[in-house]
């Protein structure tokens, strides 16, 4: 988890694939859709990082075996404050194989979803 947090602090996800399992799965609080695969996940994570200003983790909760982690974050989407939690699970090789994101409040979540929809619509 320290490598992930260091990438976020540096705002540099150029090597994020090195932390992700090939079959990583992403779920979020704004959709029922599940996204699968290292390449798709890397694109999504880079897009989210570009949309969130001032992203910082403010709390970390790690399971006793070190394979599950909850990272509470704060950031801004435009003029709106957003906070939430990344739930990460590591596989047997220490790679992230499950990534769930939950965030609030609704106005900020809606704005982030809108921005991401515009961003990804322009890349397809």
Buried (B, 14 or more C-beta within 10 A) or exposed (E): BEEBBEBBEEEEBEEBBEBBBEEBBBBBEBEEEEBEBBEBBBBBBBBBBEBBEEBEBEEEEEEEEEBBBBBBBBBBBEEBEBBBBBBBBBBEEEBBBBBBBBBEEEEBBEBBBEBBEEBEEEEE
